[in-house]
Amino acid sequence: MVEYKVWEAVRRYRLFEKGDRVVAGVSGGADSAALLHLLCEAREEWELSVAVCHVNHSLRGEESDRDEAFVRQICAKYGVKLFCFTEKVASRAQEMRKSIEEMAREIRYRRLEEAADALGPGTKIATAHTLSDSMETMLFHLARGTGPAGLCGIPPVRGRVVRPLITVTRREAEASCREKGLFYVTDSTNLTDDYTRNLIRHTIIPRIYEINPAADAAFLRFMDILRPEEAYLDKCAQALLAQAWTGDGWRLRTLKEAHPVLLRRAVRHLLREQGAAVSGDRVQRLALSVESGADATWDLDRNCRFTISGGKVWIQPVTEESSVLSGEFGIADGISVQIGKTIAAFFYDDYEHYKKSENIEEIPLKNVVDYDKIEHHAVVRTRRAGDRFSLPGRNWTKTLKKWMNEARIPLEERGKRLVCADNRGVFWVEGFGADSRAAVSGETKRVLLIRISKVEGAVS
């Protein structure tokens, strides 16, 4: 049954062609032992050239060394070339401020890529991920609030990485090893619930099988349906970007008129192309900014800037010389603007409703402006020479420079404070509040609420 499922998957997903070179990731566990055996059995029929890559993560002391010795032994038995690497994963994870699981995965794939490169162009990488791994991954993503892409599980093919066991359960792989008399080693950490995936494996998956004994087949069917639909929508998003491209940016109107589903996917593509971190919250906020149509700028991580201005959208790297922002960005209901490390979100509300809602705790009164006292074309920007401001209850107007001097605001912070202005001048300053002409009063009906937050790691 396992052999049938594997070679059916090979044909269905086009994992191999005759004459392929393949380097298999082998840990020594049951899944990878079964994978290596199947590949070596098929060498003659499929004219495969098989090699192995093993990474000793140095996480389990003598047990890690035992695994390495076992992999060396079975590679000698099958007569395959072995690429073996020893890594200090724990110290590397601490240095990079990543989880051990994440660091180990990154190192494994990097070493697999190196081994494949050493064997020559076109070499494929075979990993021993099973249907059980894919089910656990899908549930893990679901628990963290993923979108549809996270529900597709582990793909059978990603670039030159192929997964021949992706339709085989872990239980079936272990049974196959027993039937064929194949030895394998057991990672003791897989027996504990110290890692989230282990908790899913030991606790949640068994309960799902209680509901449906054929749950693995149901999961596989669901993921096989969802993957092509995801691929289709991604192609549509890429077509949208191609249609909106002007040569020096993307046409705002074209993106605004697109279906929100495609717009979010288009934004996700733009972020990935620039190497910026992609999260559901970030994609949603940027897509809403595009839908509002108002000028805005977001300084993202990895020195990447997302800008809406002049009817166009840009996402581009930020050089050190261009890290100081200039320009002004229109204010509209529901829009968020990031300048430096500060995010300003703007909302319109009824004053009485504001006073009774949870917004009164989230947005202090000094960040509330009488909407009806603001002129048209209100913008948010940073301080400019000559800006003047009057605090409520005061009978005099001073330049912002003097107000900041008196407040003893450090020089390096002054140019980062946000300022809201209209045709008549400044009506709100971050840290000071509303100008006297725009402050709320007993006659206020509608208000502009300004929610301020800070972003760690953003460009200043």
N, C-alpha and C positions, 0 to 999 in steps of 0.2 A: 504493500500500500504506500509506504513512504517513497520508494523509488518511483512509483507511478506518479504520485503527487509532485515530486521534484521535477521529473522530466516533462510533465504536463505544464508546470509553471515555466520551465525553460522555454518551451515552445510558445506558450500563451503570451508571455511577457518579453519574448525574444532576448533572453538573458545571454545566450552564447551562440556563436556560429562555429562551424567546424574550423579547426586550425587556430582557435583563440589561445592566447597566453593568459593565464589566470594566476593571481597571487591570492591565497586564501588567508583570512585572519583566523588563527587557531589559538585559542586560550588553553585547550586541553579538556574543556568540559564536554558533556555529552553532545551538545548541538554542533560544536565545531569538529568533534571527532567523527560524527556522522557525515558532516559536510565533506571533510577531507577524504573519507572512505569513498563516498559517492563520486567525487571528482576523479579520484585515482582509478576507480573502476571504469569510468567513462573515457579515460585517456585514449584508448585505442579507437573506440567507436567514433568519438567526437574529435579525435586528433588534437586533444588538448595538451598544452604544456603547463604543468602545475607546479607552483612554488608556494611556500608558506611564510607568513610573517607572524612573529610572536613578540609581544611586549611584556616584559617583566616590570610590573608597576611598583615593586618594592614596598607593597602595602601590608603584606602578611608574613614577613620574615621568611622562615624556613619553608612555609607553605608555598610562597611565590617561587622560591628556588626549585621546589619539588615540581611545580607545574612546568617550569622551563625545562627541567631535565626530562620530563615525560614527553613534551613536545619534540625535543631533540631526538628522543628514542623512536617515536612513531614516524618522524620525517626520515630517519635512517631506514626504518622498515619499508616505507613506501618508495624510498629512493628519490625524494624531492629536495630541491634546494631550500634552505632555511635562512631567512633574514631574522635575526634575533636582536632585540634592543632591551637595554635595562634603563629604566627611568625612575627618578625620585619624584613620584607624583605628588605626595603629600606636601613636601617643601615647595614644589613648584606651584601647587594650588594656593598655598599661603602667600607666596610671593605675588601671584597674579590676582589675589583676592577672589578666587573662584572656588566652587565646591569641588571636592575630590572627584565626584562622579563626572562633572563637566570637564575638569582638567584631564582626567584619564581618557575620556572620549576624544578630546581634541588631539591628545598625543597619539592615541591609537591610529586615528585616521591620517595624521601627518606621516607617521611611520609607514602605514600602508601605501600612501601615495609615493613615498620615497622608494619603497621596494618595487612598486609597479614601474616607476620611472627607470629604475635600474635594469629592469627586464626589457625595456624598449617601448616605443610608441604603440598605442593600441592595447596595451596590457590591461585586463580587467581586474577589478578587486572584488572578491567574493567574501561576503560576511555571513555568519551563521544565524542571523536573526530569523526567528520563527514567527508563526502566526500568534503564538502566545505572547511574544515580545510586542507584536503589533497591537494586540488587544490591550495590553498593559499601558502602552504608550498612549493609545487613544483615550483611555480612562484617566490617565495622568493629566493629559491636556484638557480634557473635559472638566476635571475638578478645578483647574486653574482658570477656567473661563475662556477657552479657546474659541476661535472662529471655525468655519467649515474646514479650512486647510488642516487644522489640528486633529480633525476627526477622521482623516484619511489614513491614519496609522503610519506604519513604516513603508515607504514605497518599494516595490519590487526592484526598481531601477532608479538610480539617481546619478546622472553623469556616467562615469565608468564603474560605479559601484553596483554590483548585482547581488541579489539575495535569493539563492535557489531554494531555501527552506521556508520561504515566506508563507506557504500554504500548509505547512506541517506544524502541528502543535509540539510543544516541548515534551509532552508525554509520549507522543508518537516517536520522536527522535530518540528518547531514552529506550523505548521498547525496541526500536530498530538496532540500537547498540547491543542490547541483551541478546536479541535473536542472532546477530552476526558474531557474537563473542568479542565485540570491540571494547577495549578498556578505555576508561576516561577518568578524570579527576574531578573532585567537587570543591568549589570555592566555598569555604566555610561562611563567608559573609552573606552568601545567598540564603543561608538557613535562618538568618535573623531578620527582624523587622526594623533594623536601624535605618534603612533607606526607604524612601517613599515607595519606590517601585516594588520592593520586597513586601511592603505592607499591602499593596494592591494585589500582588501575586498570591499571598498567603491568606488574605482575609476577604477581599472583594470578589475576585475571580471565582472561588469555590461557591459563593452564594449565587452568582450569576448562573453557574451550571445547575444549581438546584432549581432555578426558575426555568431554565431551558438546557437540557442535557446536550443539545446540539448548538450551543451558543457560539462555538468557534466558527461553525459554518455560517451562522447568521451574521457574525461580525465580518467575516470575509466577504460575504455577499454585499453588505452595506458599504464596506470600504471600496469594493470594486465598482459599485454604482457611483459613489461620490467622487472618486479620483478623476474620471473623465469629465465630469461636470465642472470640477474645480479647474481642470486644464482648459476647458472651453471658456469659462469666465475670465481666466487670466489672459487668454488670447484676445478676448473682447476688450479688456482693459488696455492691453498693449496697442490694439488698433485705435482706441480712443486717444492715447498719447500721440500716436503717429498722426492722427487727424488734427490734433490741437497744436502740433509742433510748428513754430513759425520760423525756425532757424536760429533764434536767439531767446527762446523761451516757449512756454505753452500758452495758447490763447485761453484767457480766463473764461470767456463766454462759452466756448466749446465745452470746457470742463464743467461749468456751472449747469449747463443744460443736460448733462449726462445723468443717467440713473444713479442714485446715491451708491448703489452696490458697486457699479463700475468705477465711480469716482474714488471710493475708498481703496479699491484694488489698485487704481492708477497711482494714488498717493503712496501706497505700500511699495510699488515698483520703484518710484522715484527715490524713496528713502533707501531701499536696498542697493540701488545703483550707486549711491554716494557713500555706502558703507555706514549709514546712520542706523542707530538702534530702532527696531520696529516693535511697537506695542499697539494693542488695540486702542488704548486711550489716546496715544499720540496720533495715530492715523485718523481717529474720529475727530479730534480737535482741528487738525489741519484741513480735513475735508469740510468741516463746518465753516472754517474761515474762507475756503474757496467758494462755498455756496453763498455766503453772505456778500461776497464781491467787494468787500471793503479792503483797502490797502492794509497790509500787515506784514510783519517780519518775525520769524522764529529762528533764534540761534540754537541749533541742535548740538548734540554731542559730536565728537570727532571733527570739530571745526567745520560744521556743515550748516548752511543757512537756507531757510525756506522763505521766499519773499513773494508777496502779491502786490503788484504796483503797475500802474499804467496799462491796465487791461491784460496783463500777462502774469504768469507764474514762473518762478525760477527756483531751482534747488542747486546749490553749487558749493564748492569748498570755500572756506574763509581763510584768507592768508592773514598773517600777523599784521600786515600793513593795513588791511581792510577791516580790522576787528572793531573799529569805532563806527557806530551806526550814525547815519545821518538821514534826513528826510522826516516825513510825518505820515502817520497812518490813521486813516479815517475811523471814527467811532460809530459802531452800529450795535443794535440789540443782539446779544448773544455772541459777539465776536470776542476772541482772545488775541492779544498781541504780546509777543515776547521781545523785549529789548534788553540785551545783555542777559543778566541772570534774573530779571524780573518779568513776571507774567501779569498782565492786567486784563481781567475779564470784565466786560461791560454788559449790564442788564438794565432794561427799563421796567419800572414797577409803579404801582399805585402807592402813594406814601402811607396811607392807612394800612394797606396790606403789608407793606414792609415792616411797619412797627409791630404787627401781630405775628409775623412769620419767623421762621428760623434764620432768615437772612440777617436779622438784627443782631444775632450772635456771631454770624460769620463775617458780616461786613459792618464795621463800626460806623458811627454817625459821621465821623470826619471824612469818610469815603462815600458820602451820599451828597448828591448835588441836585438842586431844584432844576428839573428838566426844562420847565417852561421859561427859565431865565437864560438858557443857553441859545446862542445864535446858531444859524445853519453852519454846515461844514466844520463841525467839531472834530478835532484831531488829538492824538496822543503822540508825544515826542519827548525829547530830552530838553534840558534848559538851553536857552539862547541868550546871547548878550542883549541886555536891555529889557528882558522880561520883568514885569512888575506885578506885585501881588499885595492884596490887602486882607488881613485876617478879620473874621467876623468880630464885631465889637470894638474894633480899632478905628480911629478916625484918620489914619494916614496910610499911604501906599509907599512901599519901598521896592527896590529891586530885589530879585531873588538872591542875588549875590549878598546883599546886606542881611536879609533874613537868615541865610545860611551861615554867614559870619557870626551873627548873634547866637544862633543855635549851636555853634561850634561843630558843624558838620565837617568831617575831614575833607580836604581838597580832592582826594582821589574818589570820593563818593559823590560829590556834587553833580558831576556830569552824568551820573547813572540814575539820578532821581527822575521819575517820570513826571511829565507835565501835560495837563489837558488844556487846550486853548480853542477859542473860536474866533470869529471875525473881530471881536472886541478885545481879545487878549486872553491872558491866562485866567482860567476859572477853577483850577484844582492843581495842587502840588502834592506829590507823594511825601508823606510824613508830616505835612502841614494841614492838609484838608482843603475845603472849598474856599474860594475867594469870597469876600463879604457880599459881592453882588449876586453870587450863585448859591449862597448858603440856604438851607431849608429854613422855613419859618412857619408860623401858624397858618399861612395862606397857601402853603405848598400842596399841590395836588398830585403831580407826577414827579418821580425822581429817577435820576441816573445812579445806579449802584456800581461801584468800582471794587472788584475783588482783587487783592494783590497777593501774589505768592512768589516764592523764589525757587529757582531750579539749580540744583547742584551740578557742577561740571559744565554749565553752559558758558559760552564765550562772553567775556565781560566787555 
